[in-house]
Amino acid sequence: MEPPMADMKKAAELRKSPLRTPSDLGDNAVRDLSGALNELLADTFALYLKTKNFHWHVSGPHFRDYHLMLDEQAGQILAMTDPIAERVRKLGGTTLRSVGHISRLQRVKDNDADYVDPEGMLAELRDDNKDLAQRMRSVHDLSDEHNDFATSSLLDVWIDETERRLWFLFESTRRRTS
């Protein structure tokens, strides 16, 4: 049995409609927040992959401690990705669609070196996490400006988690002077 013609036309129109979730935030807020969150999402994916890269390739006398710490940190970073993307969709925006899209937006620098000493790995990740915390604060300011308290609330937690990673990486690279 064929569906009525009206249902087929309605289905065709729905396929053409944009992926726009209704929001009480204005178009400017949706555009600004979606753009900022997508950049943050790209950075988060890039930092996740870099952290896993270093987790897989760390060596030396502190191998076990660094290997486990980096795996824990990578898991925490990856756990942010879905809530960031879903927040973009809840706001009425669209989000990342591919690795290429990530590479166009990411600000975290890749590290494709064949060998990085453990101290260099931790120092690089320390600096990347510090930069990420600063970027999160910028997005937090933007979400406050647009009265987007849900995004601000999520960022509060992620900033704290990022500062904890930064602290651990800092302490792991600190040279004792005595």
N, C-alpha and C positions, 0 to 999 in steps of 0.2 A: 504494500500500500504506500503510495507516494504522499509525502507531507503536503499540506495545502500550500498554494503559491505564496500566500501572505507570510507564512512561517519561513519559507525559503528566502524571501526578500529580507525579512527581519534578521535572519542568521547571516546573510551576506553583509548587511549594514554593520552588524556587531563585529564582524571580522575586520572591517575597515576602521572601526572606532579606535582612538588612541588608548594607550594603557594609562589612563588618567584616573587615579583614585580621588574621589571627592575629598576636599580639604577646606577648612575654614580659613586657612592661611592664603594670602593673596598670591597672585602669579609670580610677583617678584620674590617673595619669600620662598616659594616652592623652587623656583629657578636657582636662587642663591644657595639655599640649603642643600638642594640635591647636588649641585655642582661641587660644593665644599665637601659634602659627605662622600661623593664618588672619588674625589682626590684622596680623601682620607682612606677610603676602602682600597684604592690602588696602592697607597703607601703600606697599608696593613698587609696586603698580599705579598708585596715585595719584601717587607721586613720578615714575614713568616718564612718565605722561601730562603732568604739569606740566613736566617737563624737555623733552619734545617740544614742548609748547606754546611754551615760551620759545625753543627751537631754531628753530621756525617763524617766530616773531615778533620775534626780536632784530634790532636795527638799529644804525647808528652806525659810527664810525670803526674799531671793533674787530670789526665784523660777522663777517668770515671766521674769525678765531680763536675767537670765542665760539660761532659757529654750529657749527664743527667739534667744539669741546670738548663742547658740550651734546649733540651727536649721539652722540659716543663714550660719554658718561656715560649717556645714555638706553639705549643698547645694553647696557651693563654692568648697568644696573638691570633691564631686561627679562630678561636672561639668568638672573637669580636666581629669577624667578617659577615656572618649571616645577620646578626642584629643591625649592623650598619646598612647593609643592602635592603633589609626589610624596612628599616626606618625611611630610606629614600622612597620606597614604594608606598608606605603609609602616608607620606607627605604629598604624594601625587606625582612623583618623578619616576624616571626609569634609571636603571643602574647598569653597571658594567656587564658586558656581553662576551668578552673574550680576553685571552692573554694579551693580544695586541692592544686592546683598549686599556688594559692595565698599564702596559709599557708606555703608552702615550701620556698617561696621567701621573704616573708614579714620580715621586721626588726622591725616594730612597735609592741610592746608587747601588747597582748590582756589583758583585765581586765575583768575577769568573777566574780568578787566579788559580793556578795549579796547586800552590801551597801558600798558606798564610799561617804564621806562627800563632799559637794559642793566645798570647797576649795581644797581638794585632787583631785577632778575631773579636775578642772581648771588648777592646777599645773601640773598634768600629761599631759594634752593636750598641755599646754604651752611648756613643755619639748619635747613632740613628734613633735610639729610644728617646734621647734628650730632644732631638728635633721633632720627633713624633708628638711628644708631650706638648711642645710649643704649638704645633699645628692644631692639636686637639683644643688647646686653649683659644686659638683663633676661631675655630668652628663653634666653640662654646659661646664666645662673645657674639658671633653672628646669630646663634640660636636664641640667645637672650634678647638681642635686638628685635627679633621677629616674634618674641613671646612664645617660642617653641620649647616649652618646659620639658617635654618628654625627651627631646634630643639632648638638652642640657643635663638632664638626670643621668642618661646613659653615659655621657661624656665625663661626668663626675667620677663614675666608677672606673672608666677606662684610663683616665688621667692618673688616678691613684695606682692602678695596676702597672701602668707604664713607668711611673716614678719608682715603684718597687723593683721592676726589672732594672732600671737605671741604677738604683742603689746597689743591687747585687753585683751588677757588672762593674760598677765603680770600685766596690770593695774587693772584688776578685782581681782587679788590675792595679790596686794601690801598692806602691813600693813602701816598705817599712824603712824608716830612717832612724836608726839607733845604733 
